[in-house]
Amino acid sequence: MSVQARIESKLATLDPLMVEVVNESHMHSVPANSETHFKVTLVSERFDGLMPVKRHQLLYALLDEELAGPVHALALHLYTPQQWTARGGEIPESPNCLGGGKH
């Protein structure tokens, strides 16, 4: 199973109303076909009443194996349904990589 598939499987346990996992490794100075850099956008009622840091901690605990191994970077965009509606369902863009040989 790919790293992305494992992440998606674990995130499904949060009963997301919307989830998108994007492998952004190709945007960084890593070998071709790497699975090291990911962006997660997730909307869940489980985030109601949780401050952003608690939401992040929840995902870090859920993805502890991936973060201890192949995943080098994880961009998290975590919303309650109300926050997601307020932003018009817009997924944030990722900045260009400024590290390694990509700049």
SULMODA-V362789 format. One record per helix or strand. SS is the DSSP state (H for helix, E for strand). FROM is the first residue (numbers start at 1). TO is the last residue. If there is no record, write none. Layout:
ss->{SS	SS}
from->{FROM	FROM}
to->{TO	TO}
This chain:
ss->{H	E	H	E	H	H	H	E	H}
from->{3	18	25	37	45	52	64	73	81}
to->{14	23	27	43	47	62	68	79	86}
